């Protein structure tokens, strides 16, 4: 994982965890890597992963089973999709529309490029 400068590392780790869940790499109710294991994998301080896990617990995406470890919540995927959809529609889509207008890009071109993207990612 490559970290960027525009967002705190712990927030980037929360997004990484959410992506693993959405991609079904981490299934609902499954145990996720320990704080130390994920910190070693991502080459970050364990305290940073701990902070990310605490944030994910507050959001109801993961839960801790004392003595066993952290697990993906049963409704984690739904919560992540709802939250990401809201952010996309409220924040990212208006920027996309503005850029499309400024650059003279129509929906037909976007649809064509989207179809290419979908066919290549399947």
N, CA, C and O atoms as a Tinker XYZ file with bonds, in Angstrom:
   488  protein
     1  N      0.850000   -1.176000    0.000000    73     2
     2  CA     0.000000    0.000000    0.000000    64     1     3
     3  C      0.890000    1.231000    0.000000    63     2     4     5
     4  O      1.835000    1.332000    0.782000    81     3
     5  N      0.574000    2.161000   -0.886000    73     3     6
     6  CA     1.304000    3.424000   -0.932000    64     5     7
     7  C      0.452000    4.497000   -0.275000    63     6     8     9
     8  O     -0.727000    4.654000   -0.593000    81     7
     9  N      1.055000    5.225000    0.634000    73     7    10
    10  CA     0.346000    6.283000    1.338000    64     9    11
    11  C      0.552000    7.612000    0.626000    63    10    12    13
    12  O      1.604000    7.865000    0.038000    81    11
    13  N     -0.476000    8.459000    0.692000    73    11    14
    14  CA    -0.400000    9.788000    0.101000    64    13    15
    15  C     -0.281000   10.829000    1.205000    63    14    16    17
    16  O     -0.523000   10.537000    2.376000    81    15
    17  N      0.086000   12.025000    0.828000    73    15    18
    18  CA     0.272000   13.100000    1.800000    64    17    19
    19  C     -1.010000   13.866000    2.099000    63    18    20    21
    20  O     -1.050000   14.654000    3.044000    81    19
    21  N     -2.067000   13.645000    1.303000    73    19    22
    22  CA    -3.257000   14.472000    1.441000    64    21    23
    23  C     -4.241000   13.997000    2.510000    63    22    24    25
    24  O     -5.263000   14.647000    2.734000    81    23
    25  N     -3.950000   12.870000    3.175000    73    23    26
    26  CA    -4.855000   12.332000    4.193000    64    25    27
    27  C     -4.034000   11.606000    5.248000    63    26    28    29
    28  O     -3.008000   11.000000    4.938000    81    27
    29  N     -4.487000   11.669000    6.493000    73    27    30
    30  CA    -3.789000   10.981000    7.588000    64    29    31
    31  C     -3.636000    9.496000    7.275000    63    30    32    33
    32  O     -4.508000    8.888000    6.654000    81    31
    33  N     -2.521000    8.922000    7.712000    73    31    34
    34  CA    -2.244000    7.511000    7.427000    64    33    35
    35  C     -3.309000    6.615000    8.032000    63    34    36    37
    36  O     -3.723000    5.646000    7.396000    81    35
    37  N     -3.765000    6.914000    9.250000    73    35    38
    38  CA    -4.769000    6.040000    9.863000    64    37    39
    39  C     -6.074000    6.050000    9.060000    63    38    40    41
    40  O     -6.760000    5.030000    8.985000    81    39
    41  N     -6.421000    7.188000    8.462000    73    39    42
    42  CA    -7.626000    7.252000    7.616000    64    41    43
    43  C     -7.426000    6.462000    6.327000    63    42    44    45
    44  O     -8.363000    5.839000    5.828000    81    43
    45  N     -6.207000    6.486000    5.787000    73    43    46
    46  CA    -5.915000    5.690000    4.601000    64    45    47
    47  C     -5.997000    4.197000    4.930000    63    46    48    49
    48  O     -6.412000    3.393000    4.095000    81    47
    49  N     -5.603000    3.839000    6.136000    73    47    50
    50  CA    -5.709000    2.441000    6.549000    64    49    51
    51  C     -7.169000    2.044000    6.708000    63    50    52    53
    52  O     -7.543000    0.927000    6.350000    81    51
    53  N     -8.003000    2.937000    7.237000    73    51    54
    54  CA    -9.434000    2.612000    7.336000    64    53    55
    55  C    -10.021000    2.381000    5.950000    63    54    56    57
    56  O    -10.834000    1.476000    5.763000    81    55
    57  N     -9.616000    3.188000    4.984000    73    55    58
    58  CA   -10.101000    2.996000    3.612000    64    57    59
    59  C     -9.595000    1.672000    3.037000    63    58    60    61
    60  O    -10.322000    0.996000    2.309000    81    59
    61  N     -8.362000    1.300000    3.358000    73    59    62
    62  CA    -7.801000    0.024000    2.917000    64    61    63
    63  C     -8.621000   -1.138000    3.471000    63    62    64    65
    64  O     -8.959000   -2.066000    2.737000    81    63
    65  N     -8.939000   -1.088000    4.756000    73    63    66
    66  CA    -9.741000   -2.144000    5.384000    64    65    67
    67  C    -11.119000   -2.221000    4.725000    63    66    68    69
    68  O    -11.605000   -3.306000    4.407000    81    67
    69  N    -11.732000   -1.072000    4.527000    73    67    70
    70  CA   -13.058000   -1.042000    3.895000    64    69    71
    71  C    -13.002000   -1.627000    2.489000    63    70    72    73
    72  O    -13.917000   -2.340000    2.076000    81    71
    73  N    -11.947000   -1.334000    1.763000    73    71    74
    74  CA   -11.794000   -1.879000    0.414000    64    73    75
    75  C    -11.655000   -3.401000    0.452000    63    74    76    77
    76  O    -12.231000   -4.098000   -0.384000    81    75
    77  N    -10.896000   -3.914000    1.415000    73    75    78
    78  CA   -10.743000   -5.365000    1.546000    64    77    79
    79  C    -12.106000   -6.022000    1.781000    63    78    80    81
    80  O    -12.383000   -7.105000    1.266000    81    79
    81  N    -12.942000   -5.355000    2.561000    73    79    82
    82  CA   -14.286000   -5.873000    2.850000    64    81    83
    83  C    -15.153000   -5.811000    1.602000    63    82    84    85
    84  O    -15.834000   -6.783000    1.277000    81    83
    85  N    -15.140000   -4.690000    0.901000    73    83    86
    86  CA   -15.958000   -4.549000   -0.308000    64    85    87
    87  C    -15.531000   -5.519000   -1.409000    63    86    88    89
    88  O    -16.359000   -5.973000   -2.198000    81    87
    89  N    -14.237000   -5.835000   -1.457000    73    87    90
    90  CA   -13.728000   -6.776000   -2.454000    64    89    91
    91  C    -13.891000   -8.238000   -2.009000    63    90    92    93
    92  O    -13.447000   -9.160000   -2.693000    81    91
    93  N    -14.538000   -8.429000   -0.848000    73    91    94
    94  CA   -14.772000   -9.757000   -0.267000    64    93    95
    95  C    -13.489000  -10.510000    0.050000    63    94    96    97
    96  O    -13.491000  -11.739000    0.126000    81    95
    97  N    -12.409000   -9.792000    0.232000    73    95    98
    98  CA   -11.170000  -10.431000    0.680000    64    97    99
    99  C    -11.255000  -10.714000    2.171000    63    98   100   101
   100  O    -10.662000  -11.668000    2.674000    81    99
   101  N    -12.004000   -9.864000    2.870000    73    99   102
   102  CA   -12.285000  -10.062000    4.286000    64   101   103
   103  C    -13.801000  -10.208000    4.404000    63   102   104   105
   104  O    -14.534000   -9.227000    4.279000    81   103
   105  N    -14.261000  -11.414000    4.641000    73   103   106
   106  CA   -15.693000  -11.745000    4.670000    64   105   107
   107  C    -16.337000  -11.304000    5.986000    63   106   108   109
   108  O    -15.653000  -11.117000    6.993000    81   107
   109  N    -17.660000  -11.142000    5.962000    73   107   110
   110  CA   -18.367000  -10.762000    7.186000    64   109   111
   111  C    -18.180000  -11.842000    8.246000    63   110   112   113
   112  O    -18.163000  -13.039000    7.958000    81   111
   113  N    -18.043000  -11.377000    9.466000    73   111   114
   114  CA   -17.815000  -12.209000   10.657000    64   113   115
   115  C    -16.426000  -12.864000   10.690000    63   114   116   117
   116  O    -16.104000  -13.557000   11.654000    81   115
   117  N    -15.607000  -12.658000    9.665000    73   115   118
   118  CA   -14.264000  -13.256000    9.632000    64   117   119
   119  C    -13.303000  -12.431000   10.486000    63   118   120   121
   120  O    -13.463000  -11.220000   10.640000    81   119
   121  N    -12.319000  -13.107000   11.027000    73   119   122
   122  CA   -11.267000  -12.446000   11.797000    64   121   123
   123  C    -10.359000  -11.702000   10.817000    63   122   124   125
   124  O    -10.014000  -12.220000    9.755000    81   123
   125  N     -9.985000  -10.499000   11.186000    73   123   126
   126  CA    -9.092000   -9.701000   10.344000    64   125   127
   127  C     -7.700000   -9.718000   10.966000    63   126   128   129
   128  O     -7.545000  -10.128000   12.116000    81   127
   129  N     -6.682000   -9.276000   10.220000    73   127   130
   130  CA    -5.318000   -9.296000   10.774000    64   129   131
   131  C     -5.220000   -8.520000   12.084000    63   130   132   133
   132  O     -5.897000   -7.510000   12.279000    81   131
   133  N     -4.377000   -9.006000   12.961000    73   131   134
   134  CA    -4.154000   -8.300000   14.228000    64   133   135
   135  C     -3.518000   -6.947000   13.942000    63   134   136   137
   136  O     -3.020000   -6.690000   12.846000    81   135
   137  N     -3.549000   -6.102000   14.943000    73   135   138
   138  CA    -2.931000   -4.777000   14.822000    64   137   139
   139  C     -1.466000   -4.917000   14.431000    63   138   140   141
   140  O     -0.988000   -4.237000   13.523000    81   139
   141  N     -0.765000   -5.795000   15.117000    73   139   142
   142  CA     0.668000   -5.971000   14.834000    64   141   143
   143  C      0.908000   -6.544000   13.444000    63   142   144   145
   144  O      1.820000   -6.107000   12.741000    81   143
   145  N      0.091000   -7.527000   13.039000    73   143   146
   146  CA     0.271000   -8.130000   11.714000    64   145   147
   147  C      0.024000   -7.113000   10.597000    63   146   148   149
   148  O      0.792000   -7.035000    9.638000    81   147
   149  N     -1.053000   -6.340000   10.731000    73   147   150
   150  CA    -1.343000   -5.351000    9.690000    64   149   151
   151  C     -0.293000   -4.243000    9.694000    63   150   152   153
   152  O      0.100000   -3.757000    8.633000    81   151
   153  N      0.156000   -3.847000   10.869000    73   151   154
   154  CA     1.208000   -2.820000   10.953000    64   153   155
   155  C      2.481000   -3.297000   10.256000    63   154   156   157
   156  O      3.131000   -2.534000    9.542000    81   155
   157  N      2.827000   -4.558000   10.470000    73   155   158
   158  CA     4.021000   -5.114000    9.815000    64   157   159
   159  C      3.823000   -5.183000    8.311000    63   158   160   161
   160  O      4.727000   -4.847000    7.546000    81   159
   161  N      2.640000   -5.620000    7.884000    73   159   162
   162  CA     2.343000   -5.737000    6.446000    64   161   163
   163  C      2.404000   -4.372000    5.750000    63   162   164   165
   164  O      2.938000   -4.249000    4.648000    81   163
   165  N      1.846000   -3.348000    6.416000    73   163   166
   166  CA     1.793000   -2.009000    5.811000    64   165   167
   167  C      3.012000   -1.152000    6.155000    63   166   168   169
   168  O      3.158000   -0.034000    5.660000    81   167
   169  N      3.880000   -1.690000    7.008000    73   167   170
   170  CA     5.091000   -0.998000    7.436000    64   169   171
   171  C      4.782000    0.349000    8.099000    63   170   172   173
   172  O      5.339000    1.388000    7.742000    81   171
   173  N      3.870000    0.288000    9.082000    73   171   174
   174  CA     3.504000    1.472000    9.853000    64   173   175
   175  C      3.583000    1.136000   11.335000    63   174   176   177
   176  O      3.724000   -0.028000   11.710000    81   175
   177  N      3.492000    2.140000   12.157000    73   175   178
   178  CA     3.494000    1.971000   13.602000    64   177   179
   179  C      2.194000    1.269000   14.027000    63   178   180   181
   180  O      1.123000    1.625000   13.536000    81   179
   181  N      2.267000    0.284000   14.927000    73   179   182
   182  CA     1.053000   -0.390000   15.401000    64   181   183
   183  C      0.016000    0.564000   15.999000    63   182   184   185
   184  O     -1.184000    0.305000   15.917000    81   183
   185  N      0.477000    1.669000   16.603000    73   183   186
   186  CA    -0.468000    2.652000   17.150000    64   185   187
   187  C     -1.337000    3.272000   16.056000    63   186   188   189
   188  O     -2.491000    3.624000   16.298000    81   187
   189  N     -0.782000    3.401000   14.866000    73   187   190
   190  CA    -1.538000    3.944000   13.738000    64   189   191
   191  C     -2.643000    2.976000   13.319000    63   190   192   193
   192  O     -3.770000    3.391000   13.052000    81   191
   193  N     -2.317000    1.697000   13.263000    73   191   194
   194  CA    -3.325000    0.680000   12.932000    64   193   195
   195  C     -4.372000    0.616000   14.043000    63   194   196   197
   196  O     -5.564000    0.479000   13.768000    81   195
   197  N     -3.931000    0.715000   15.291000    73   195   198
   198  CA    -4.868000    0.707000   16.415000    64   197   199
   199  C     -5.871000    1.841000   16.288000    63   198   200   201
   200  O     -7.064000    1.650000   16.523000    81   199
   201  N     -5.395000    3.009000   15.922000    73   199   202
   202  CA    -6.285000    4.165000   15.752000    64   201   203
   203  C     -7.270000    3.917000   14.607000    63   202   204   205
   204  O     -8.446000    4.266000   14.713000    81   203
   205  N     -6.798000    3.321000   13.527000    73   203   206
   206  CA    -7.680000    2.996000   12.398000    64   205   207
   207  C     -8.740000    1.993000   12.837000    63   206   208   209
   208  O     -9.920000    2.158000   12.527000    81   207
   209  N     -8.323000    0.949000   13.559000    73   207   210
   210  CA    -9.269000   -0.064000   14.031000    64   209   211
   211  C    -10.298000    0.546000   14.986000    63   210   212   213
   212  O    -11.474000    0.183000   14.939000    81   211
   213  N     -9.868000    1.463000   15.845000    73   211   214
   214  CA   -10.802000    2.128000   16.761000    64   213   215
   215  C    -11.849000    2.921000   15.985000    63   214   216   217
   216  O    -13.029000    2.914000   16.334000    81   215
   217  N    -11.410000    3.602000   14.935000    73   215   218
   218  CA   -12.336000    4.362000   14.090000    64   217   219
   219  C    -13.323000    3.425000   13.413000    63   218   220   221
   220  O    -14.518000    3.713000   13.363000    81   219
   221  N    -12.836000    2.311000   12.896000    73   219   222
   222  CA   -13.706000    1.333000   12.231000    64   221   223
   223  C    -14.690000    0.708000   13.216000    63   222   224   225
   224  O    -15.826000    0.409000   12.849000    81   223
   225  N    -14.264000    0.509000   14.461000    73   223   226
   226  CA   -15.178000   -0.006000   15.484000    64   225   227
   227  C    -16.272000    1.006000   15.789000    63   226   228   229
   228  O    -17.438000    0.638000   15.931000    81   227
   229  N    -15.902000    2.282000   15.891000    73   227   230
   230  CA   -16.886000    3.341000   16.151000    64   229   231
   231  C    -17.906000    3.424000   15.016000    63   230   232   233
   232  O    -19.075000    3.734000   15.244000    81   231
   233  N    -17.457000    3.148000   13.801000    73   231   234
   234  CA   -18.347000    3.189000   12.635000    64   233   235
   235  C    -19.168000    1.904000   12.477000    63   234   236   237
   236  O    -20.043000    1.827000   11.615000    81   235
   237  N    -18.886000    0.904000   13.307000    73   235   238
   238  CA   -19.619000   -0.353000   13.246000    64   237   239
   239  C    -19.192000   -1.273000   12.116000    63   238   240   241
   240  O    -19.919000   -2.201000   11.760000    81   239
   241  N    -18.024000   -1.025000   11.553000    73   239   242
   242  CA   -17.521000   -1.839000   10.442000    64   241   243
   243  C    -16.842000   -3.107000   10.962000    63   242   244   245
   244  O    -16.952000   -4.174000   10.358000    81   243
   245  N    -16.143000   -2.977000   12.083000    73   243   246
   246  CA   -15.513000   -4.139000   12.712000    64   245   247
   247  C    -15.901000   -4.152000   14.186000    63   246   248   249
   248  O    -16.369000   -3.151000   14.728000    81   247
   249  N    -15.700000   -5.291000   14.817000    73   247   250
   250  CA   -15.917000   -5.392000   16.257000    64   249   251
   251  C    -14.822000   -6.256000   16.852000    63   250   252   253
   252  O    -14.217000   -7.085000   16.172000    81   251
   253  N    -14.581000   -6.041000   18.150000    73   251   254
   254  CA   -13.528000   -6.784000   18.833000    64   253   255
   255  C    -14.149000   -7.852000   19.712000    63   254   256   257
   256  O    -15.070000   -7.586000   20.484000    81   255
   257  N    -13.635000   -9.054000   19.584000    73   255   258
   258  CA   -14.008000  -10.147000   20.461000    64   257   259
   259  C    -12.845000  -10.325000   21.420000    63   258   260   261
   260  O    -11.772000  -10.784000   21.031000    81   259
   261  N    -13.062000   -9.963000   22.661000    73   259   262
   262  CA   -11.990000   -9.973000   23.655000    64   261   263
   263  C    -11.278000  -11.321000   23.688000    63   262   264   265
   264  O    -11.904000  -12.370000   23.838000    81   263
   265  N     -9.962000  -11.269000   23.544000    73   263   266
   266  CA    -9.150000  -12.474000   23.585000    64   265   267
   267  C     -9.057000  -13.218000   22.262000    63   266   268   269
   268  O     -8.246000  -14.133000   22.122000    81   267
   269  N     -9.881000  -12.833000   21.290000    73   267   270
   270  CA    -9.891000  -13.527000   20.000000    64   269   271
   271  C     -9.369000  -12.630000   18.882000    63   270   272   273
   272  O     -8.609000  -13.082000   18.025000    81   271
   273  N     -9.775000  -11.355000   18.889000    73   271   274
   274  CA    -9.325000  -10.416000   17.868000    64   273   275
   275  C    -10.468000   -9.646000   17.257000    63   274   276   277
   276  O    -11.605000   -9.717000   17.723000    81   275
   277  N    -10.159000   -8.909000   16.210000    73   275   278
   278  CA   -11.143000   -8.094000   15.510000    64   277   279
   279  C    -11.770000   -8.880000   14.367000    63   278   280   281
   280  O    -11.119000   -9.687000   13.703000    81   279
   281  N    -13.059000   -8.616000   14.161000    73   279   282
   282  CA   -13.829000   -9.301000   13.122000    64   281   283
   283  C    -14.627000   -8.292000   12.313000    63   282   284   285
   284  O    -14.930000   -7.195000   12.783000    81   283
   285  N    -14.962000   -8.679000   11.092000    73   283   286
   286  CA   -15.803000   -7.855000   10.219000    64   285   287
   287  C    -17.246000   -7.981000   10.700000    63   286   288   289
   288  O    -17.732000   -9.090000   10.921000    81   287
   289  N    -17.924000   -6.860000   10.860000    73   287   290
   290  CA   -19.326000   -6.861000   11.266000    64   289   291
   291  C    -20.195000   -7.473000   10.175000    63   290   292   293
   292  O    -19.852000   -7.427000    8.994000    81   291
   293  N    -21.317000   -8.041000   10.582000    73   291   294
   294  CA   -22.224000   -8.703000    9.641000    64   293   295
   295  C    -22.742000   -7.741000    8.573000    63   294   296   297
   296  O    -22.937000   -8.134000    7.422000    81   295
   297  N    -22.964000   -6.488000    8.951000    73   295   298
   298  CA   -23.499000   -5.515000    7.996000    64   297   299
   299  C    -22.460000   -4.495000    7.543000    63   298   300   301
   300  O    -22.809000   -3.402000    7.098000    81   299
   301  N    -21.193000   -4.854000    7.657000    73   299   302
   302  CA   -20.107000   -3.928000    7.299000    64   301   303
   303  C    -20.196000   -3.475000    5.852000    63   302   304   305
   304  O    -20.068000   -2.284000    5.568000    81   303
   305  N    -20.417000   -4.417000    4.928000    73   303   306
   306  CA   -20.482000   -4.062000    3.507000    64   305   307
   307  C    -21.558000   -3.039000    3.225000    63   306   308   309
   308  O    -21.342000   -2.082000    2.480000    81   307
   309  N    -22.718000   -3.244000    3.822000    73   307   310
   310  CA   -23.838000   -2.315000    3.624000    64   309   311
   311  C    -23.504000   -0.935000    4.180000    63   310   312   313
   312  O    -23.788000    0.080000    3.544000    81   311
   313  N    -22.901000   -0.898000    5.369000    73   311   314
   314  CA   -22.534000    0.382000    5.979000    64   313   315
   315  C    -21.502000    1.123000    5.133000    63   314   316   317
   316  O    -21.599000    2.335000    4.944000    81   315
   317  N    -20.527000    0.393000    4.631000    73   315   318
   318  CA   -19.479000    1.011000    3.812000    64   317   319
   319  C    -20.070000    1.558000    2.518000    63   318   320   321
   320  O    -19.784000    2.691000    2.131000    81   319
   321  N    -20.896000    0.753000    1.851000    73   319   322
   322  CA   -21.506000    1.201000    0.597000    64   321   323
   323  C    -22.373000    2.436000    0.807000    63   322   324   325
   324  O    -22.312000    3.375000    0.013000    81   323
   325  N    -23.171000    2.446000    1.856000    73   323   326
   326  CA   -24.043000    3.590000    2.142000    64   325   327
   327  C    -23.219000    4.847000    2.359000    63   326   328   329
   328  O    -23.531000    5.904000    1.811000    81   327
   329  N    -22.171000    4.730000    3.157000    73   327   330
   330  CA   -21.330000    5.880000    3.462000    64   329   331
   331  C    -20.572000    6.373000    2.226000    63   330   332   333
   332  O    -20.525000    7.573000    1.959000    81   331
   333  N    -19.981000    5.437000    1.477000    73   331   334
   334  CA   -19.220000    5.836000    0.280000    64   333   335
   335  C    -20.132000    6.437000   -0.789000    63   334   336   337
   336  O    -19.757000    7.395000   -1.465000    81   335
   337  N    -21.317000    5.874000   -0.937000    73   335   338
   338  CA   -22.281000    6.394000   -1.914000    64   337   339
   339  C    -22.660000    7.836000   -1.565000    63   338   340   341
   340  O    -22.731000    8.698000   -2.441000    81   339
   341  N    -22.899000    8.082000   -0.290000    73   339   342
   342  CA   -23.265000    9.420000    0.167000    64   341   343
   343  C    -22.150000   10.421000   -0.125000    63   342   344   345
   344  O    -22.406000   11.512000   -0.633000    81   343
   345  N    -20.912000   10.043000    0.197000    73   343   346
   346  CA   -19.762000   10.926000   -0.066000    64   345   347
   347  C    -19.621000   11.177000   -1.564000    63   346   348   349
   348  O    -19.394000   12.309000   -1.991000    81   347
   349  N    -19.758000   10.115000   -2.360000    73   347   350
   350  CA   -19.614000   10.264000   -3.806000    64   349   351
   351  C    -20.669000   11.213000   -4.368000    63   350   352   353
   352  O    -20.346000   12.139000   -5.112000    81   351
   353  N    -21.933000   10.977000   -4.010000    73   351   354
   354  CA   -23.011000   11.794000   -4.559000    64   353   355
   355  C    -22.957000   13.243000   -4.086000    63   354   356   357
   356  O    -23.273000   14.156000   -4.849000    81   355
   357  N    -22.560000   13.459000   -2.840000    73   355   358
   358  CA   -22.548000   14.817000   -2.285000    64   357   359
   359  C    -21.277000   15.600000   -2.581000    63   358   360   361
   360  O    -21.319000   16.822000   -2.723000    81   359
   361  N    -20.139000   14.900000   -2.675000    73   359   362
   362  CA   -18.867000   15.616000   -2.798000    64   361   363
   363  C    -18.144000   15.420000   -4.123000    63   362   364   365
   364  O    -17.663000   16.379000   -4.727000    81   363
   365  N    -18.073000   14.173000   -4.566000    73   363   366
   366  CA   -17.263000   13.880000   -5.749000    64   365   367
   367  C    -18.009000   14.106000   -7.066000    63   366   368   369
   368  O    -17.426000   14.590000   -8.036000    81   367
   369  N    -19.273000   13.761000   -7.100000    73   367   370
   370  CA   -20.031000   13.904000   -8.343000    64   369   371
   371  C    -20.154000   15.360000   -8.804000    63   370   372   373
   372  O    -19.997000   15.628000   -9.996000    81   371
   373  N    -20.429000   16.311000   -7.901000    73   371   374
   374  CA   -20.465000   17.706000   -8.351000    64   373   375
   375  C    -19.138000   18.168000   -8.979000    63   374   376   377
   376  O    -19.142000   18.940000   -9.938000    81   375
   377  N    -18.022000   17.700000   -8.444000    73   375   378
   378  CA   -16.709000   18.057000   -9.008000    64   377   379
   379  C    -16.571000   17.435000  -10.397000    63   378   380   381
   380  O    -16.071000   18.078000  -11.320000    81   379
   381  N    -17.011000   16.195000  -10.543000    73   379   382
   382  CA   -16.974000   15.531000  -11.844000    64   381   383
   383  C    -17.817000   16.303000  -12.860000    63   382   384   385
   384  O    -17.372000   16.547000  -13.982000    81   383
   385  N    -19.032000   16.685000  -12.468000    73   383   386
   386  CA   -19.906000   17.440000  -13.379000    64   385   387
   387  C    -19.278000   18.775000  -13.778000    63   386   388   389
   388  O    -19.357000   19.187000  -14.935000    81   387
   389  N    -18.658000   19.438000  -12.815000    73   387   390
   390  CA   -18.010000   20.723000  -13.111000    64   389   391
   391  C    -16.894000   20.526000  -14.127000    63   390   392   393
   392  O    -16.791000   21.279000  -15.096000    81   391
   393  N    -16.052000   19.504000  -13.906000    73   391   394
   394  CA   -14.954000   19.241000  -14.835000    64   393   395
   395  C    -15.459000   18.829000  -16.206000    63   394   396   397
   396  O    -14.887000   19.220000  -17.223000    81   395
   397  N    -16.527000   18.041000  -16.242000    73   395   398
   398  CA   -17.107000   17.653000  -17.535000    64   397   399
   399  C    -17.563000   18.893000  -18.301000    63   398   400   401
   400  O    -17.340000   19.009000  -19.506000    81   399
   401  N    -18.197000   19.809000  -17.591000    73   399   402
   402  CA   -18.681000   21.037000  -18.222000    64   401   403
   403  C    -17.517000   21.883000  -18.723000    63   402   404   405
   404  O    -17.537000   22.364000  -19.856000    81   403
   405  N    -16.504000   22.063000  -17.881000    73   403   406
   406  CA   -15.343000   22.875000  -18.259000    64   405   407
   407  C    -14.586000   22.280000  -19.442000    63   406   408   409
   408  O    -14.061000   23.015000  -20.279000    81   407
   409  N    -14.531000   20.952000  -19.513000    73   407   410
   410  CA   -13.759000   20.279000  -20.554000    64   409   411
   411  C    -14.596000   19.891000  -21.771000    63   410   412   413
   412  O    -14.067000   19.359000  -22.746000    81   411
   413  N    -15.884000   20.154000  -21.715000    73   411   414
   414  CA   -16.750000   19.831000  -22.843000    64   413   415
   415  C    -16.922000   18.334000  -23.049000    63   414   416   417
   416  O    -17.014000   17.871000  -24.186000    81   415
   417  N    -16.966000   17.580000  -21.971000    73   415   418
   418  CA   -17.142000   16.125000  -22.059000    64   417   419
   419  C    -18.613000   15.805000  -21.811000    63   418   420   421
   420  O    -19.186000   16.219000  -20.804000    81   419
   421  N    -19.214000   15.068000  -22.736000    73   419   422
   422  CA   -20.620000   14.717000  -22.615000    64   421   423
   423  C    -20.815000   13.343000  -22.007000    63   422   424   425
   424  O    -19.871000   12.567000  -21.860000    81   423
   425  N    -22.070000   13.055000  -21.653000    73   423   426
   426  CA   -22.396000   11.765000  -21.047000    64   425   427
   427  C    -22.151000   10.603000  -21.996000    63   426   428   429
   428  O    -21.851000    9.493000  -21.555000    81   427
   429  N    -22.276000   10.851000  -23.308000    73   427   430
   430  CA   -22.035000    9.774000  -24.267000    64   429   431
   431  C    -20.575000    9.302000  -24.207000    63   430   432   433
   432  O    -20.301000    8.104000  -24.277000    81   431
   433  N    -19.645000   10.254000  -24.076000    73   431   434
   434  CA   -18.237000    9.891000  -23.977000    64   433   435
   435  C    -17.948000    9.181000  -22.651000    63   434   436   437
   436  O    -17.184000    8.217000  -22.610000    81   435
   437  N    -18.554000    9.657000  -21.591000    73   435   438
   438  CA   -18.388000    9.022000  -20.271000    64   437   439
   439  C    -18.937000    7.597000  -20.316000    63   438   440   441
   440  O    -18.309000    6.674000  -19.797000    81   439
   441  N    -20.094000    7.415000  -20.927000    73   439   442
   442  CA   -20.703000    6.082000  -21.023000    64   441   443
   443  C    -19.794000    5.129000  -21.807000    63   442   444   445
   444  O    -19.606000    3.979000  -21.411000    81   443
   445  N    -19.235000    5.609000  -22.913000    73   443   446
   446  CA   -18.334000    4.786000  -23.723000    64   445   447
   447  C    -17.109000    4.369000  -22.918000    63   446   448   449
   448  O    -16.716000    3.202000  -22.935000    81   447
   449  N    -16.513000    5.315000  -22.219000    73   447   450
   450  CA   -15.322000    5.020000  -21.414000    64   449   451
   451  C    -15.653000    4.120000  -20.223000    63   450   452   453
   452  O    -14.850000    3.272000  -19.833000    81   451
   453  N    -16.829000    4.311000  -19.657000    73   451   454
   454  CA   -17.256000    3.462000  -18.541000    64   453   455
   455  C    -17.433000    2.019000  -19.000000    63   454   456   457
   456  O    -17.034000    1.092000  -18.296000    81   455
   457  N    -18.022000    1.825000  -20.166000    73   455   458
   458  CA   -18.217000    0.469000  -20.700000    64   457   459
   459  C    -16.863000   -0.210000  -20.946000    63   458   460   461
   460  O    -16.710000   -1.404000  -20.689000    81   459
   461  N    -15.894000    0.546000  -21.440000    73   459   462
   462  CA   -14.544000    0.005000  -21.641000    64   461   463
   463  C    -13.948000   -0.378000  -20.298000    63   462   464   465
   464  O    -13.368000   -1.455000  -20.161000    81   463
   465  N    -14.084000    0.491000  -19.308000    73   463   466
   466  CA   -13.545000    0.209000  -17.980000    64   465   467
   467  C    -14.157000   -1.057000  -17.386000    63   466   468   469
   468  O    -13.442000   -1.901000  -16.845000    81   467
   469  N    -15.477000   -1.187000  -17.486000    73   467   470
   470  CA   -16.164000   -2.352000  -16.921000    64   469   471
   471  C    -15.724000   -3.627000  -17.632000    63   470   472   473
   472  O    -15.509000   -4.650000  -16.981000    81   471
   473  N    -15.587000   -3.583000  -18.945000    73   471   474
   474  CA   -15.201000   -4.787000  -19.682000    64   473   475
   475  C    -13.757000   -5.193000  -19.360000    63   474   476   477
   476  O    -13.440000   -6.382000  -19.369000    81   475
   477  N    -12.893000   -4.238000  -19.080000    73   475   478
   478  CA   -11.494000   -4.547000  -18.761000    64   477   479
   479  C    -11.303000   -5.002000  -17.316000    63   478   480   481
   480  O    -10.347000   -5.714000  -17.008000    81   479
   481  N    -12.212000   -4.592000  -16.429000    73   479   482
   482  CA   -12.045000   -4.950000  -15.026000    64   481   483
   483  C    -12.788000   -6.230000  -14.650000    63   482   484   485
   484  O    -12.710000   -6.664000  -13.501000    81   483
   485  N    -13.502000   -6.840000  -15.587000    73   483   486
   486  CA   -14.221000   -8.082000  -15.275000    64   485   487
   487  C    -13.345000   -9.281000  -15.464000    63   486   488
   488  O    -13.787000  -10.409000  -15.247000    81   487
